[in-house]
């Protein structure tokens, strides 16, 4: 139970919520005002509310803006994805007060997005954004969110399936515009991300040491890494350097755009046309990354080293890129068959006779 006491001429109240004491001034010299305020606070606590805060006045729109501001302040690289998630969330929750954002309404949002054809992984990104929006509101002082509702997540298949066999890569490269051939080769052999390659500058290339380097802050996980160039990558970079000198425009970027005016921005049209002409179906540039990981593992490179090259921070994420395809399964079946065939020469068998083991030999 709460209590009332005086500080000077003003009445104060004391009450508890979840075992924590709260003290609040009634801002009045009248005891009846203090009693009324104490009764109001105890009623709010009985309803499971945070006393003294009117959550009905807090709207989703304000929380969403604070969420995006948090991304901008912290310089998160996934800001654009967060902005797109908020755009989708606003279609259902714009104008909603915090207490109106309940689990049933969230489930209705999920159902609408599924009906629109959104992938489960995409919907989960949006639900994660909603959860962070509400959690940030709950952490503020004073809090703007009393309780974060249960937010169900969808099951997803995290295995990445797209990849390039070497013949597919050669067919694609043959059909790409000249300015993208070296770009594609670097992607296929290094496993670097599209953004890391298009932002690569000549100051990051060391021909004497034969390396290409990414500094901290230039990668998705903010960790720098160094790629030691093989013979083909060295040739690609030397060709890019000679082309740069011939053009007479000394751009900073290793792989400039078609017009030679800056870095590559969008290759979707040229990429799609090349995939079609190569007869390899729809592929993604990111498939190069998956392929590079699998190629390194197949080549016998230790996984820890392969992770350093590709820039995967955790083994769980790396494992999603280490794809096993039908050819791998066929190879496993063939090796298993060869092993079993080799066992036919072993004529020793074990006979179980009343709890004892006896070895006998017979002809195959």
N, C-alpha and C positions, 0 to 999 in steps of 0.2 A: 504494500500500500504506500501511496505517496504521502508527503507531509508539506506543511506550510510553515514558513518562518519569515522573520523580518530582518532586513538589512537597512538600518536607519529608519526611514519612514516608508520604505517600499517593501511590499510583500513578495516573497520568492516562493517557488515550489520546487520540490524534489520528487523524482520518480525514477523507476528502474525499468530497463528494457534488456532482456537477455542477460540479466545479472549485472548490467553496467548502469551506474547511477548517472542521472542527468539533472542539472540545475538550471533553472530558467526564471528570469524576472517576469513578474506579472505587469510591470510598468504601472503599477497602481498603488495608491495608499489605502485602498479598500480591501478588506479580507475577502468579501464576497466575490470580487473580481478574481482573486487568486484561487478561490475554491472552484469557480467556473472554469478557469484555465486548466487546473489540475484534473478536473473531471473530463475535459475535452482530450487532454493528453492520454489519460488512462483508457479512454474509449478508442483512440487511435491505435494504442498498443494492443488492445484486445482484438482489433481487426487485423493485426499483423502489419500495420503501417509504421513507417518511421515518423515519430511524433514531431509536429511543428513544421513539416514540409508538405507542401501541396503539390504532389506529383501530377495532378490533373492539369497543371499549368505548363508542364513540360511536353513538348511535341517532338516527334521523330525527326522532323526537319532540322531542329536545332542540334540534336544529338549527332545527326549525320554530318552536319557542317563541322562540328567539333572533331569528329572522327577523321575527316579529310584534312583538317588543319593539323592534327597530330601526325599524319603521314607526311605532310609538307615540312613541318618543323623538324622531324627526324630524318628527312631525306630518304624515305624508304623507296627502293627501286620499283616496288610493285604498286606505286601510286596510281598508275593508269588503270590497272586491274581493279583497284579499290574504287576508283571513280565510276567505272562501268558497273560494278556490283551495286553501288548506291543508286545509280540510275535505274536499275531493274527493281530494287527494293522500294523506291519511291512510288512506283506504279501501284503498289498495294498499301504502303504505309504512310504516304505523304498526308499530312494533316492529322495523323493519329496521335492521341495522347499516350503517354507511356503505359498506363494501366490497360490500355486497349490492345497492346501487343502481347497476345496470349498464344499458348501452344496451338490451339485450334486454328487461330488466324494464320499462324506460321505454316501449319500443315496445308491450309488452303492455298497459300502462296506457292508451296512446293508443288502441289497438284497443278496449279496454273502453269508453272514453268515447264513441268514435264509435258503437259499438253501442247506447249509451244515448241516442243522438240529440243529443249535445252539438255545438254549432257549432264549426267549425274555429277561429274567432277565440277562442272561450271556452277551448278546449283549449290554444291557444297561450298564453293568459294564465296558465293553470295551469302549463304547462311553463316559462314565464319565471319564475314564482314558484319552481319547483323549482331552476332554474339559480341564482337569487339565493340561495336557501337554502344550496346547496352552496358557492357562491363566498364567502359570508359566513363559512362554517365554515373554508374554506381560508385566509382572511385573518387569522384569529384567532391570537393568540400565547399558547401554542403552537397550531399549526393542528390543527383537528379533522377536516379532510378532506385527504387526501393528493393525490388527483387527481379533478377534476370530469369525469364521463363525458360522452361526446358525447350531446347531447340534440337529436334531430331535431325540426324545426318543420314544421307543416302549411302548405300553400299556402292563402291566403285571398284573397277578392276584396274589396279595400278600398273599392270604389266604393259610395257610399251611394245607395240608389234611392228612398227614400220622400220625397215632397214633396206640397205642397198648391198646386193652382191657386187663384186668387182665389175662384172660385165655390165650390170645395170648402170653403174656409175660411169663407165666409159661411154656407154650409149647416150646417157644424158649429157655428159660434157661435150660430146661431139655436136650436139644440137643447141648448145647454149651460145649466146652472142660472145664474141671474142673477149669483151671486157669482163665477163663472168667466169671464163674457163679457169683462170688461176684462183679466183675466189672460191669456186667449187672444189678444186683440188685441195686447197688449204683446209676447207671444211671437212672433206672426206678423210684426209689423212691425220688431222689433228684432233678432231672431235670437239673443237671449240664452238661456242655458241655464235649464232648469227651476229648478234650485237658486238661481241668481242672481236670478230674478224672485220666487220665493217668500220669499227672505230680504231683499228690497228694503224699506228703511225710509224714513220720511218725511224723515229727516235727509239722505238721499242725493238728494233731489229739490230742485231750485232753480227755482222758478216764474219768478223775475225773469230768469234767464239761459236758461230753457227747457231744462234739462239733467237727466239722471239719471246718477249717477256710481257707479262701483264702485272701491273703494280697493284697494291692493295687499294681497293675502292673502284677498280676498273672491272671487277668480276661480280657475278651475282652473289657470291658468298663473302665478298669483300676481302678475300685472301689472294695475294699475288701468286703467280706461278710462272715457270719457265719451260718453254718447249725447245728441245734440241732438234734441229732441222735434219731430216734425212736428205738423201741426194735429190729426190724429186722436188721437195719443198725448197731447197736451196736454189734449184734451177728456176722454179716458179718466181721466187723473189728477185733473182737476178734479172729475169725477163721483165718483171714489173719495174725494176730500177732503170733498165735500158729504155723501156717505153716512156718512162717519166722524162728522161733526158731528151729523147727524140721529140716529144710533144712540146718541150720548152716551157711547160707550166709546172713549176716545182711545188706540187701539192704535198701536204703533210701526210695524206692517207696513202697506205700501201695499195689499196684497191679502190681507185676512184670510180665514179659513176660513168655512164656512157658518154656524157658530154665533157668529161674531164674537168668538172667545175667544183667538185666536192666529193664527199663520201657517198657510198651507195645507200639509198633509202628504202626503195621498194623494188623487189625483183619478181613479184608474184606473176605478172603477165608473161615475162620472158621465161620464167621457170615453168609455168603451166604449159606454154607452147612447146618447150623442149621435152617435157615429160610425154606429151602427146605424140610428138614426132619420133621420140625414141621408142615408143610402144611399150612403156613400162608402167602405165597407169598413173593414178594420182599419187604423188609422193610429196613429202615435206622436206625442207632444208634441214629441219631438226632430225630427220632420219639419218643424216650423216653422223650425227653425234652418237646415236644408238649403234650405228654400224661400226664406228671407230672403237667403241668400247668392246663390242663383240670380237672385232678383229684382233685387238690387243690380247684379249683372253685366249683366243684361239692360237695366237702366236706363242703362247706360253709366258707372256709377261705377267709377273706377279700382280695380284689385284691391287695391292697398296700402291705400286708404281703406276699402274693404269689409272687409278683414281687421281694421282697427282697430275698426270698428263691431262686428263679430261676435266679436272676441277670439281669432282664430286666430293662433297664434304663428309657424307655419311655412307656407310656400306649399304644401308637399306635402299637409298635412292640409286646408288650405283647398280645394285642387283636388278632393279627394274629395267635397266638398259642392257644388261647382259642377257640378250635374248637367245632362246633356243628355238630354231626353226625346224621345218621338216627334214632338211638336209642333215642337221645335227642329229635328229632322232634316227634317221636312216643309217648314219655313220655309227651310232651307238649300237643299233641292231646288228650291223655287220661285224663290229668288233666283238660283240657278245657271241655271235655265231662262230667266229674264228676261235674264240677262247674255248667254246664247248667242243668244237671239232678237235682241238688240241688235246682234250681230255680223254679221247677215245683210246689213246695209247696206254693209258693207265689201267691195268687189269686188276688192281687190288680193290676189293670191296669189303665192306664191314657187315658181318652177319651177327644179328642179335639172337642169342640162344639162352633163354631162361635167365635173363638178367646179366649174362656175361657177353663179352665181345670176342669174336673170333675173326681172324683175317683169312681170306681164302683167295686163291687166284684162279681165273678161268679164262678161256679164250673169248675174245670179243665176238 
